[in-house]
Structure formats: C-alpha cells, structure tokens
Amino acid sequence: MNKIGIGLFLLFFGFSFSQTYCAGDQISLEHQNSQLTVGAGFEEYNAGDDLYLSDFNGDLNGGSYSIIFVEMSASW
C-alpha cells in the first residue's frame, strides 16, 4: 500500500468509531466522569484545572442541578 492508501484507511477507520452529541442529547455517565482540562479559566475554574461534567449533575453532586452549554472551538 502506498502512503495515500494508508492515510485514507486510517481516516475512515477513525470516523467509524466517532460519537457526536447533538442539541438536547444527554451526556453518558462515562463521558461525564472523563477528566477534562480547563483551557481558559472562568468563575471558580482556572486554566489548567481538572473539570468533570459530573460536577454539574445534581444526581451525583448532592442536588445542585445545572444546565450547561458546551462550546469547543480551535483557532489554528
């Protein structure tokens, strides 16, 4: 196989395991318990802090329910 063929294979293989969330979807407990690193601090979080989405789940954090908006973007 040439390099282009290997690259295309890896590209399509990677897409076959991707998972996307849409507006209104509920985030799975597995993803809620994944460790995230804060890139830009806000309120009680500073850049570099660890963040778990389960921190905002009232069933898991002692009754403080939250609605969150997650925006992920990059400017390269």
mmCIF file of the N, C-alpha and C atoms, coordinates in Angstrom:
data_MODEL
# 
_entry.id   MODEL 
# 
loop_
_atom_site.group_PDB 
_atom_site.id 
_atom_site.type_symbol 
_atom_site.label_atom_id 
_atom_site.label_alt_id 
_atom_site.label_comp_id 
_atom_site.label_asym_id 
_atom_site.label_entity_id 
_atom_site.label_seq_id 
_atom_site.pdbx_PDB_ins_code 
_atom_site.Cartn_x 
_atom_site.Cartn_y 
_atom_site.Cartn_z 
_atom_site.occupancy 
_atom_site.B_iso_or_equiv 
_atom_site.pdbx_formal_charge 
_atom_site.auth_seq_id 
_atom_site.auth_comp_id 
_atom_site.auth_asym_id 
_atom_site.auth_atom_id 
_atom_site.pdbx_PDB_model_num 
ATOM 1   N N  . MET A 1 1  ? 0.834   -1.195 0.000  1.00 0.00 ? 1  MET A N  1 
ATOM 2   C CA . MET A 1 1  ? 0.000   0.000  0.000  1.00 0.00 ? 1  MET A CA 1 
ATOM 3   C C  . MET A 1 1  ? 0.872   1.250  0.000  1.00 0.00 ? 1  MET A C  1 
ATOM 4   N N  . ASN A 1 2  ? 0.397   2.231  -0.655 1.00 0.00 ? 2  ASN A N  1 
ATOM 5   C CA . ASN A 1 2  ? 1.138   3.487  -0.640 1.00 0.00 ? 2  ASN A CA 1 
ATOM 6   C C  . ASN A 1 2  ? 0.680   4.360  0.526  1.00 0.00 ? 2  ASN A C  1 
ATOM 7   N N  . LYS A 1 3  ? 1.345   5.457  0.719  1.00 0.00 ? 3  LYS A N  1 
ATOM 8   C CA . LYS A 1 3  ? 1.052   6.335  1.862  1.00 0.00 ? 3  LYS A CA 1 
ATOM 9   C C  . LYS A 1 3  ? -0.354  6.926  1.797  1.00 0.00 ? 3  LYS A C  1 
ATOM 10  N N  . ILE A 1 4  ? -0.826  7.242  0.620  1.00 0.00 ? 4  ILE A N  1 
ATOM 11  C CA . ILE A 1 4  ? -2.169  7.810  0.492  1.00 0.00 ? 4  ILE A CA 1 
ATOM 12  C C  . ILE A 1 4  ? -3.221  6.774  0.879  1.00 0.00 ? 4  ILE A C  1 
ATOM 13  N N  . GLY A 1 5  ? -3.029  5.542  0.453  1.00 0.00 ? 5  GLY A N  1 
ATOM 14  C CA . GLY A 1 5  ? -3.967  4.477  0.800  1.00 0.00 ? 5  GLY A CA 1 
ATOM 15  C C  . GLY A 1 5  ? -4.024  4.238  2.296  1.00 0.00 ? 5  GLY A C  1 
ATOM 16  N N  . ILE A 1 6  ? -2.865  4.236  2.935  1.00 0.00 ? 6  ILE A N  1 
ATOM 17  C CA . ILE A 1 6  ? -2.818  4.052  4.393  1.00 0.00 ? 6  ILE A CA 1 
ATOM 18  C C  . ILE A 1 6  ? -3.496  5.229  5.091  1.00 0.00 ? 6  ILE A C  1 
ATOM 19  N N  . GLY A 1 7  ? -3.238  6.436  4.609  1.00 0.00 ? 7  GLY A N  1 
ATOM 20  C CA . GLY A 1 7  ? -3.857  7.625  5.200  1.00 0.00 ? 7  GLY A CA 1 
ATOM 21  C C  . GLY A 1 7  ? -5.374  7.594  5.082  1.00 0.00 ? 7  GLY A C  1 
ATOM 22  N N  . LEU A 1 8  ? -5.886  7.220  3.918  1.00 0.00 ? 8  LEU A N  1 
ATOM 23  C CA . LEU A 1 8  ? -7.336  7.131  3.734  1.00 0.00 ? 8  LEU A CA 1 
ATOM 24  C C  . LEU A 1 8  ? -7.941  6.048  4.618  1.00 0.00 ? 8  LEU A C  1 
ATOM 25  N N  . PHE A 1 9  ? -7.254  4.918  4.724  1.00 0.00 ? 9  PHE A N  1 
ATOM 26  C CA . PHE A 1 9  ? -7.736  3.844  5.595  1.00 0.00 ? 9  PHE A CA 1 
ATOM 27  C C  . PHE A 1 9  ? -7.838  4.332  7.034  1.00 0.00 ? 9  PHE A C  1 
ATOM 28  N N  . LEU A 1 10 ? -6.798  4.993  7.537  1.00 0.00 ? 10 LEU A N  1 
ATOM 29  C CA . LEU A 1 10 ? -6.815  5.488  8.917  1.00 0.00 ? 10 LEU A CA 1 
ATOM 30  C C  . LEU A 1 10 ? -7.889  6.549  9.119  1.00 0.00 ? 10 LEU A C  1 
ATOM 31  N N  . LEU A 1 11 ? -8.087  7.393  8.133  1.00 0.00 ? 11 LEU A N  1 
ATOM 32  C CA . LEU A 1 11 ? -9.106  8.432  8.221  1.00 0.00 ? 11 LEU A CA 1 
ATOM 33  C C  . LEU A 1 11 ? -10.499 7.821  8.360  1.00 0.00 ? 11 LEU A C  1 
ATOM 34  N N  . PHE A 1 12 ? -10.836 6.904  7.474  1.00 0.00 ? 12 PHE A N  1 
ATOM 35  C CA . PHE A 1 12 ? -12.170 6.291  7.522  1.00 0.00 ? 12 PHE A CA 1 
ATOM 36  C C  . PHE A 1 12 ? -12.325 5.362  8.719  1.00 0.00 ? 12 PHE A C  1 
ATOM 37  N N  . PHE A 1 13 ? -11.258 4.711  9.138  1.00 0.00 ? 13 PHE A N  1 
ATOM 38  C CA . PHE A 1 13 ? -11.298 3.860  10.328 1.00 0.00 ? 13 PHE A CA 1 
ATOM 39  C C  . PHE A 1 13 ? -11.585 4.706  11.563 1.00 0.00 ? 13 PHE A C  1 
ATOM 40  N N  . GLY A 1 14 ? -10.976 5.874  11.661 1.00 0.00 ? 14 GLY A N  1 
ATOM 41  C CA . GLY A 1 14 ? -11.208 6.780  12.785 1.00 0.00 ? 14 GLY A CA 1 
ATOM 42  C C  . GLY A 1 14 ? -12.633 7.295  12.827 1.00 0.00 ? 14 GLY A C  1 
ATOM 43  N N  . PHE A 1 15 ? -13.202 7.616  11.671 1.00 0.00 ? 15 PHE A N  1 
ATOM 44  C CA . PHE A 1 15 ? -14.584 8.098  11.627 1.00 0.00 ? 15 PHE A CA 1 
ATOM 45  C C  . PHE A 1 15 ? -15.583 7.021  12.016 1.00 0.00 ? 15 PHE A C  1 
ATOM 46  N N  . SER A 1 16 ? -15.240 5.765  11.816 1.00 0.00 ? 16 SER A N  1 
ATOM 47  C CA . SER A 1 16 ? -16.185 4.697  12.137 1.00 0.00 ? 16 SER A CA 1 
ATOM 48  C C  . SER A 1 16 ? -16.396 4.551  13.640 1.00 0.00 ? 16 SER A C  1 
ATOM 49  N N  . PHE A 1 17 ? -15.498 5.086  14.461 1.00 0.00 ? 17 PHE A N  1 
ATOM 50  C CA . PHE A 1 17 ? -15.625 4.997  15.908 1.00 0.00 ? 17 PHE A CA 1 
ATOM 51  C C  . PHE A 1 17 ? -15.981 6.330  16.554 1.00 0.00 ? 17 PHE A C  1 
ATOM 52  N N  . SER A 1 18 ? -16.304 7.337  15.760 1.00 0.00 ? 18 SER A N  1 
ATOM 53  C CA . SER A 1 18 ? -16.602 8.651  16.333 1.00 0.00 ? 18 SER A CA 1 
ATOM 54  C C  . SER A 1 18 ? -18.012 8.680  16.907 1.00 0.00 ? 18 SER A C  1 
ATOM 55  N N  . GLN A 1 19 ? -18.194 9.525  17.890 1.00 0.00 ? 19 GLN A N  1 
ATOM 56  C CA . GLN A 1 19 ? -19.501 9.698  18.531 1.00 0.00 ? 19 GLN A CA 1 
ATOM 57  C C  . GLN A 1 19 ? -19.773 11.189 18.614 1.00 0.00 ? 19 GLN A C  1 
ATOM 58  N N  . THR A 1 20 ? -20.947 11.600 18.218 1.00 0.00 ? 20 THR A N  1 
ATOM 59  C CA . THR A 1 20 ? -21.288 13.018 18.296 1.00 0.00 ? 20 THR A CA 1 
ATOM 60  C C  . THR A 1 20 ? -22.543 13.203 19.137 1.00 0.00 ? 20 THR A C  1 
ATOM 61  N N  . TYR A 1 21 ? -22.577 14.294 19.824 1.00 0.00 ? 21 TYR A N  1 
ATOM 62  C CA . TYR A 1 21 ? -23.762 14.704 20.568 1.00 0.00 ? 21 TYR A CA 1 
ATOM 63  C C  . TYR A 1 21 ? -24.415 15.850 19.820 1.00 0.00 ? 21 TYR A C  1 
ATOM 64  N N  . CYS A 1 22 ? -25.727 15.878 19.843 1.00 0.00 ? 22 CYS A N  1 
ATOM 65  C CA . CYS A 1 22 ? -26.490 16.960 19.226 1.00 0.00 ? 22 CYS A CA 1 
ATOM 66  C C  . CYS A 1 22 ? -27.228 17.733 20.308 1.00 0.00 ? 22 CYS A C  1 
ATOM 67  N N  . ALA A 1 23 ? -27.781 18.865 19.942 1.00 0.00 ? 23 ALA A N  1 
ATOM 68  C CA . ALA A 1 23 ? -28.530 19.681 20.901 1.00 0.00 ? 23 ALA A CA 1 
ATOM 69  C C  . ALA A 1 23 ? -29.632 18.854 21.542 1.00 0.00 ? 23 ALA A C  1 
ATOM 70  N N  . GLY A 1 24 ? -29.694 18.892 22.869 1.00 0.00 ? 24 GLY A N  1 
ATOM 71  C CA . GLY A 1 24 ? -30.716 18.177 23.611 1.00 0.00 ? 24 GLY A CA 1 
ATOM 72  C C  . GLY A 1 24 ? -30.326 16.785 24.061 1.00 0.00 ? 24 GLY A C  1 
ATOM 73  N N  . ASP A 1 25 ? -29.205 16.263 23.577 1.00 0.00 ? 25 ASP A N  1 
ATOM 74  C CA . ASP A 1 25 ? -28.758 14.931 23.997 1.00 0.00 ? 25 ASP A CA 1 
ATOM 75  C C  . ASP A 1 25 ? -28.286 14.960 25.439 1.00 0.00 ? 25 ASP A C  1 
ATOM 76  N N  . GLN A 1 26 ? -28.434 13.827 26.122 1.00 0.00 ? 26 GLN A N  1 
ATOM 77  C CA . GLN A 1 26 ? -27.910 13.685 27.479 1.00 0.00 ? 26 GLN A CA 1 
ATOM 78  C C  . GLN A 1 26 ? -26.544 13.025 27.398 1.00 0.00 ? 26 GLN A C  1 
ATOM 79  N N  . ILE A 1 27 ? -25.595 13.563 28.131 1.00 0.00 ? 27 ILE A N  1 
ATOM 80  C CA . ILE A 1 27 ? -24.224 13.051 28.115 1.00 0.00 ? 27 ILE A CA 1 
ATOM 81  C C  . ILE A 1 27 ? -24.158 11.805 28.986 1.00 0.00 ? 27 ILE A C  1 
ATOM 82  N N  . SER A 1 28 ? -23.538 10.748 28.468 1.00 0.00 ? 28 SER A N  1 
ATOM 83  C CA . SER A 1 28 ? -23.459 9.481  29.198 1.00 0.00 ? 28 SER A CA 1 
ATOM 84  C C  . SER A 1 28 ? -22.643 9.651  30.478 1.00 0.00 ? 28 SER A C  1 
ATOM 85  N N  . LEU A 1 29 ? -22.896 8.774  31.464 1.00 0.00 ? 29 LEU A N  1 
ATOM 86  C CA . LEU A 1 29 ? -22.147 8.827  32.722 1.00 0.00 ? 29 LEU A CA 1 
ATOM 87  C C  . LEU A 1 29 ? -20.663 8.599  32.485 1.00 0.00 ? 29 LEU A C  1 
ATOM 88  N N  . GLU A 1 30 ? -20.333 7.747  31.514 1.00 0.00 ? 30 GLU A N  1 
ATOM 89  C CA . GLU A 1 30 ? -18.921 7.510  31.196 1.00 0.00 ? 30 GLU A CA 1 
ATOM 90  C C  . GLU A 1 30 ? -18.242 8.804  30.752 1.00 0.00 ? 30 GLU A C  1 
ATOM 91  N N  . HIS A 1 31 ? -18.905 9.562  29.886 1.00 0.00 ? 31 HIS A N  1 
ATOM 92  C CA . HIS A 1 31 ? -18.333 10.824 29.417 1.00 0.00 ? 31 HIS A CA 1 
ATOM 93  C C  . HIS A 1 31 ? -18.373 11.896 30.498 1.00 0.00 ? 31 HIS A C  1 
ATOM 94  N N  . GLN A 1 32 ? -19.389 11.861 31.377 1.00 0.00 ? 32 GLN A N  1 
ATOM 95  C CA . GLN A 1 32 ? -19.455 12.827 32.472 1.00 0.00 ? 32 GLN A CA 1 
ATOM 96  C C  . GLN A 1 32 ? -18.297 12.643 33.441 1.00 0.00 ? 32 GLN A C  1 
ATOM 97  N N  . ASN A 1 33 ? -17.813 11.428 33.589 1.00 0.00 ? 33 ASN A N  1 
ATOM 98  C CA . ASN A 1 33 ? -16.729 11.146 34.530 1.00 0.00 ? 33 ASN A CA 1 
ATOM 99  C C  . ASN A 1 33 ? -15.351 11.199 33.886 1.00 0.00 ? 33 ASN A C  1 
ATOM 100 N N  . SER A 1 34 ? -15.273 11.639 32.624 1.00 0.00 ? 34 SER A N  1 
ATOM 101 C CA . SER A 1 34 ? -13.986 11.809 31.957 1.00 0.00 ? 34 SER A CA 1 
ATOM 102 C C  . SER A 1 34 ? -13.340 13.109 32.421 1.00 0.00 ? 34 SER A C  1 
ATOM 103 N N  . GLN A 1 35 ? -12.052 13.056 32.671 1.00 0.00 ? 35 GLN A N  1 
ATOM 104 C CA . GLN A 1 35 ? -11.314 14.237 33.134 1.00 0.00 ? 35 GLN A CA 1 
ATOM 105 C C  . GLN A 1 35 ? -11.063 15.179 31.965 1.00 0.00 ? 35 GLN A C  1 
ATOM 106 N N  . LEU A 1 36 ? -11.407 16.445 32.143 1.00 0.00 ? 36 LEU A N  1 
ATOM 107 C CA . LEU A 1 36 ? -11.170 17.483 31.149 1.00 0.00 ? 36 LEU A CA 1 
ATOM 108 C C  . LEU A 1 36 ? -10.246 18.528 31.753 1.00 0.00 ? 36 LEU A C  1 
ATOM 109 N N  . THR A 1 37 ? -9.422  19.135 30.937 1.00 0.00 ? 37 THR A N  1 
ATOM 110 C CA . THR A 1 37 ? -8.524  20.190 31.401 1.00 0.00 ? 37 THR A CA 1 
ATOM 111 C C  . THR A 1 37 ? -9.069  21.538 30.942 1.00 0.00 ? 37 THR A C  1 
ATOM 112 N N  . VAL A 1 38 ? -9.191  22.468 31.864 1.00 0.00 ? 38 VAL A N  1 
ATOM 113 C CA . VAL A 1 38 ? -9.714  23.800 31.562 1.00 0.00 ? 38 VAL A CA 1 
ATOM 114 C C  . VAL A 1 38 ? -8.674  24.567 30.756 1.00 0.00 ? 38 VAL A C  1 
ATOM 115 N N  . GLY A 1 39 ? -9.087  25.087 29.596 1.00 0.00 ? 39 GLY A N  1 
ATOM 116 C CA . GLY A 1 39 ? -8.163  25.833 28.749 1.00 0.00 ? 39 GLY A CA 1 
ATOM 117 C C  . GLY A 1 39 ? -8.138  27.319 29.075 1.00 0.00 ? 39 GLY A C  1 
ATOM 118 N N  . ALA A 1 40 ? -9.281  27.884 29.394 1.00 0.00 ? 40 ALA A N  1 
ATOM 119 C CA . ALA A 1 40 ? -9.385  29.297 29.757 1.00 0.00 ? 40 ALA A CA 1 
ATOM 120 C C  . ALA A 1 40 ? -10.259 29.387 30.999 1.00 0.00 ? 40 ALA A C  1 
ATOM 121 N N  . GLY A 1 41 ? -9.722  29.931 32.060 1.00 0.00 ? 41 GLY A N  1 
ATOM 122 C CA . GLY A 1 41 ? -10.433 29.956 33.330 1.00 0.00 ? 41 GLY A CA 1 
ATOM 123 C C  . GLY A 1 41 ? -11.682 30.821 33.313 1.00 0.00 ? 41 GLY A C  1 
ATOM 124 N N  . PHE A 1 42 ? -12.647 30.432 34.160 1.00 0.00 ? 42 PHE A N  1 
ATOM 125 C CA . PHE A 1 42 ? -13.884 31.194 34.321 1.00 0.00 ? 42 PHE A CA 1 
ATOM 126 C C  . PHE A 1 42 ? -14.487 30.834 35.665 1.00 0.00 ? 42 PHE A C  1 
ATOM 127 N N  . GLU A 1 43 ? -14.949 31.832 36.396 1.00 0.00 ? 43 GLU A N  1 
ATOM 128 C CA . GLU A 1 43 ? -15.521 31.678 37.735 1.00 0.00 ? 43 GLU A CA 1 
ATOM 129 C C  . GLU A 1 43 ? -14.551 30.914 38.636 1.00 0.00 ? 43 GLU A C  1 
ATOM 130 N N  . GLU A 1 44 ? -14.949 29.750 39.182 1.00 0.00 ? 44 GLU A N  1 
ATOM 131 C CA . GLU A 1 44 ? -14.063 29.072 40.138 1.00 0.00 ? 44 GLU A CA 1 
ATOM 132 C C  . GLU A 1 44 ? -13.023 28.180 39.472 1.00 0.00 ? 44 GLU A C  1 
ATOM 133 N N  . TYR A 1 45 ? -12.993 28.125 38.133 1.00 0.00 ? 45 TYR A N  1 
ATOM 134 C CA . TYR A 1 45 ? -12.026 27.288 37.426 1.00 0.00 ? 45 TYR A CA 1 
ATOM 135 C C  . TYR A 1 45 ? -10.921 28.155 36.837 1.00 0.00 ? 45 TYR A C  1 
ATOM 136 N N  . ASN A 1 46 ? -9.692  27.713 36.999 1.00 0.00 ? 46 ASN A N  1 
ATOM 137 C CA . ASN A 1 46 ? -8.539  28.396 36.420 1.00 0.00 ? 46 ASN A CA 1 
ATOM 138 C C  . ASN A 1 46 ? -7.977  27.555 35.287 1.00 0.00 ? 46 ASN A C  1 
ATOM 139 N N  . ALA A 1 47 ? -7.234  28.182 34.378 1.00 0.00 ? 47 ALA A N  1 
ATOM 140 C CA . ALA A 1 47 ? -6.605  27.449 33.288 1.00 0.00 ? 47 ALA A CA 1 
ATOM 141 C C  . ALA A 1 47 ? -5.714  26.355 33.859 1.00 0.00 ? 47 ALA A C  1 
ATOM 142 N N  . GLY A 1 48 ? -5.857  25.149 33.325 1.00 0.00 ? 48 GLY A N  1 
ATOM 143 C CA . GLY A 1 48 ? -5.070  24.013 33.776 1.00 0.00 ? 48 GLY A CA 1 
ATOM 144 C C  . GLY A 1 48 ? -5.753  23.160 34.830 1.00 0.00 ? 48 GLY A C  1 
ATOM 145 N N  . ASP A 1 49 ? -6.859  23.649 35.419 1.00 0.00 ? 49 ASP A N  1 
ATOM 146 C CA . ASP A 1 49 ? -7.598  22.857 36.411 1.00 0.00 ? 49 ASP A CA 1 
ATOM 147 C C  . ASP A 1 49 ? -8.278  21.667 35.744 1.00 0.00 ? 49 ASP A C  1 
ATOM 148 N N  . ASP A 1 50 ? -8.562  20.643 36.547 1.00 0.00 ? 50 ASP A N  1 
ATOM 149 C CA . ASP A 1 50 ? -9.320  19.492 36.066 1.00 0.00 ? 50 ASP A CA 1 
ATOM 150 C C  . ASP A 1 50 ? -10.803 19.757 36.254 1.00 0.00 ? 50 ASP A C  1 
ATOM 151 N N  . LEU A 1 51 ? -11.593 19.335 35.292 1.00 0.00 ? 51 LEU A N  1 
ATOM 152 C CA . LEU A 1 51 ? -13.033 19.544 35.307 1.00 0.00 ? 51 LEU A CA 1 
ATOM 153 C C  . LEU A 1 51 ? -13.715 18.248 34.901 1.00 0.00 ? 51 LEU A C  1 
ATOM 154 N N  . TYR A 1 52 ? -14.781 17.912 35.589 1.00 0.00 ? 52 TYR A N  1 
ATOM 155 C CA . TYR A 1 52 ? -15.607 16.760 35.244 1.00 0.00 ? 52 TYR A CA 1 
ATOM 156 C C  . TYR A 1 52 ? -17.022 17.274 35.012 1.00 0.00 ? 52 TYR A C  1 
ATOM 157 N N  . LEU A 1 53 ? -17.663 16.834 33.942 1.00 0.00 ? 53 LEU A N  1 
ATOM 158 C CA . LEU A 1 53 ? -19.035 17.266 33.690 1.00 0.00 ? 53 LEU A CA 1 
ATOM 159 C C  . LEU A 1 53 ? -19.979 16.758 34.767 1.00 0.00 ? 53 LEU A C  1 
ATOM 160 N N  . SER A 1 54 ? -19.604 15.705 35.470 1.00 0.00 ? 54 SER A N  1 
ATOM 161 C CA . SER A 1 54 ? -20.435 15.188 36.565 1.00 0.00 ? 54 SER A CA 1 
ATOM 162 C C  . SER A 1 54 ? -20.525 16.186 37.719 1.00 0.00 ? 54 SER A C  1 
ATOM 163 N N  . ASP A 1 55 ? -19.618 17.182 37.758 1.00 0.00 ? 55 ASP A N  1 
ATOM 164 C CA . ASP A 1 55 ? -19.700 18.238 38.776 1.00 0.00 ? 55 ASP A CA 1 
ATOM 165 C C  . ASP A 1 55 ? -21.001 19.031 38.650 1.00 0.00 ? 55 ASP A C  1 
ATOM 166 N N  . PHE A 1 56 ? -21.633 18.994 37.479 1.00 0.00 ? 56 PHE A N  1 
ATOM 167 C CA . PHE A 1 56 ? -22.846 19.761 37.215 1.00 0.00 ? 56 PHE A CA 1 
ATOM 168 C C  . PHE A 1 56 ? -24.105 18.896 37.248 1.00 0.00 ? 56 PHE A C  1 
ATOM 169 N N  . ASN A 1 57 ? -23.968 17.603 37.536 1.00 0.00 ? 57 ASN A N  1 
ATOM 170 C CA . ASN A 1 57 ? -25.091 16.662 37.571 1.00 0.00 ? 57 ASN A CA 1 
ATOM 171 C C  . ASN A 1 57 ? -25.623 16.565 38.992 1.00 0.00 ? 57 ASN A C  1 
ATOM 172 N N  . GLY A 1 58 ? -26.834 17.037 39.214 1.00 0.00 ? 58 GLY A N  1 
ATOM 173 C CA . GLY A 1 58 ? -27.422 17.054 40.554 1.00 0.00 ? 58 GLY A CA 1 
ATOM 174 C C  . GLY A 1 58 ? -27.589 15.686 41.179 1.00 0.00 ? 58 GLY A C  1 
ATOM 175 N N  . ASP A 1 59 ? -27.747 14.638 40.366 1.00 0.00 ? 59 ASP A N  1 
ATOM 176 C CA . ASP A 1 59 ? -27.844 13.279 40.907 1.00 0.00 ? 59 ASP A CA 1 
ATOM 177 C C  . ASP A 1 59 ? -26.521 12.828 41.510 1.00 0.00 ? 59 ASP A C  1 
ATOM 178 N N  . LEU A 1 60 ? -25.421 13.417 41.070 1.00 0.00 ? 60 LEU A N  1 
ATOM 179 C CA . LEU A 1 60 ? -24.094 12.985 41.517 1.00 0.00 ? 60 LEU A CA 1 
ATOM 180 C C  . LEU A 1 60 ? -23.408 13.975 42.451 1.00 0.00 ? 60 LEU A C  1 
ATOM 181 N N  . ASN A 1 61 ? -23.835 15.245 42.450 1.00 0.00 ? 61 ASN A N  1 
ATOM 182 C CA . ASN A 1 61 ? -23.110 16.257 43.229 1.00 0.00 ? 61 ASN A CA 1 
ATOM 183 C C  . ASN A 1 61 ? -23.864 16.748 44.460 1.00 0.00 ? 61 ASN A C  1 
ATOM 184 N N  . GLY A 1 62 ? -24.899 16.051 44.860 1.00 0.00 ? 62 GLY A N  1 
ATOM 185 C CA . GLY A 1 62 ? -25.607 16.442 46.075 1.00 0.00 ? 62 GLY A CA 1 
ATOM 186 C C  . GLY A 1 62 ? -26.836 17.300 45.857 1.00 0.00 ? 62 GLY A C  1 
ATOM 187 N N  . GLY A 1 63 ? -27.351 17.358 44.640 1.00 0.00 ? 63 GLY A N  1 
ATOM 188 C CA . GLY A 1 63 ? -28.612 18.051 44.402 1.00 0.00 ? 63 GLY A CA 1 
ATOM 189 C C  . GLY A 1 63 ? -28.528 19.400 43.726 1.00 0.00 ? 63 GLY A C  1 
ATOM 190 N N  . SER A 1 64 ? -27.353 19.833 43.299 1.00 0.00 ? 64 SER A N  1 
ATOM 191 C CA . SER A 1 64 ? -27.215 21.109 42.605 1.00 0.00 ? 64 SER A CA 1 
ATOM 192 C C  . SER A 1 64 ? -27.264 20.860 41.092 1.00 0.00 ? 64 SER A C  1 
ATOM 193 N N  . TYR A 1 65 ? -28.470 20.950 40.518 1.00 0.00 ? 65 TYR A N  1 
ATOM 194 C CA . TYR A 1 65 ? -28.658 20.669 39.097 1.00 0.00 ? 65 TYR A CA 1 
ATOM 195 C C  . TYR A 1 65 ? -28.251 21.876 38.258 1.00 0.00 ? 65 TYR A C  1 
ATOM 196 N N  . SER A 1 66 ? -27.704 21.615 37.078 1.00 0.00 ? 66 SER A N  1 
ATOM 197 C CA . SER A 1 66 ? -27.262 22.685 36.185 1.00 0.00 ? 66 SER A CA 1 
ATOM 198 C C  . SER A 1 66 ? -27.611 22.341 34.749 1.00 0.00 ? 66 SER A C  1 
ATOM 199 N N  . ILE A 1 67 ? -27.853 23.360 33.963 1.00 0.00 ? 67 ILE A N  1 
ATOM 200 C CA . ILE A 1 67 ? -27.945 23.224 32.516 1.00 0.00 ? 67 ILE A CA 1 
ATOM 201 C C  . ILE A 1 67 ? -26.682 23.866 31.974 1.00 0.00 ? 67 ILE A C  1 
ATOM 202 N N  . ILE A 1 68 ? -25.958 23.139 31.144 1.00 0.00 ? 68 ILE A N  1 
ATOM 203 C CA . ILE A 1 68 ? -24.683 23.662 30.649 1.00 0.00 ? 68 ILE A CA 1 
ATOM 204 C C  . ILE A 1 68 ? -24.702 23.753 29.129 1.00 0.00 ? 68 ILE A C  1 
ATOM 205 N N  . PHE A 1 69 ? -23.929 24.671 28.615 1.00 0.00 ? 69 PHE A N  1 
ATOM 206 C CA . PHE A 1 69 ? -23.705 24.838 27.189 1.00 0.00 ? 69 PHE A CA 1 
ATOM 207 C C  . PHE A 1 69 ? -22.228 24.601 26.955 1.00 0.00 ? 69 PHE A C  1 
ATOM 208 N N  . VAL A 1 70 ? -21.914 23.616 26.142 1.00 0.00 ? 70 VAL A N  1 
ATOM 209 C CA . VAL A 1 70 ? -20.514 23.273 25.878 1.00 0.00 ? 70 VAL A CA 1 
ATOM 210 C C  . VAL A 1 70 ? -20.167 23.743 24.475 1.00 0.00 ? 70 VAL A C  1 
ATOM 211 N N  . GLU A 1 71 ? -19.180 24.611 24.377 1.00 0.00 ? 71 GLU A N  1 
ATOM 212 C CA . GLU A 1 71 ? -18.689 25.062 23.080 1.00 0.00 ? 71 GLU A CA 1 
ATOM 213 C C  . GLU A 1 71 ? -17.221 24.691 22.982 1.00 0.00 ? 71 GLU A C  1 
ATOM 214 N N  . MET A 1 72 ? -16.889 23.997 21.926 1.00 0.00 ? 72 MET A N  1 
ATOM 215 C CA . MET A 1 72 ? -15.488 23.622 21.708 1.00 0.00 ? 72 MET A CA 1 
ATOM 216 C C  . MET A 1 72 ? -15.062 24.195 20.368 1.00 0.00 ? 72 MET A C  1 
ATOM 217 N N  . SER A 1 73 ? -13.996 24.955 20.380 1.00 0.00 ? 73 SER A N  1 
ATOM 218 C CA . SER A 1 73 ? -13.509 25.541 19.144 1.00 0.00 ? 73 SER A CA 1 
ATOM 219 C C  . SER A 1 73 ? -11.996 25.664 19.211 1.00 0.00 ? 73 SER A C  1 
ATOM 220 N N  . ALA A 1 74 ? -11.407 25.793 18.043 1.00 0.00 ? 74 ALA A N  1 
ATOM 221 C CA . ALA A 1 74 ? -9.957  25.962 17.958 1.00 0.00 ? 74 ALA A CA 1 
ATOM 222 C C  . ALA A 1 74 ? -9.655  26.996 16.879 1.00 0.00 ? 74 ALA A C  1 
ATOM 223 N N  . SER A 1 75 ? -8.635  27.769 17.103 1.00 0.00 ? 75 SER A N  1 
ATOM 224 C CA . SER A 1 75 ? -8.197  28.723 16.084 1.00 0.00 ? 75 SER A CA 1 
ATOM 225 C C  . SER A 1 75 ? -6.722  28.454 15.815 1.00 0.00 ? 75 SER A C  1 
ATOM 226 N N  . TRP A 1 76 ? -6.491  27.799 14.716 1.00 0.00 ? 76 TRP A N  1 
ATOM 227 C CA . TRP A 1 76 ? -5.113  27.424 14.387 1.00 0.00 ? 76 TRP A CA 1 
ATOM 228 C C  . TRP A 1 76 ? -4.573  28.367 13.378 1.00 0.00 ? 76 TRP A C  1 
# 
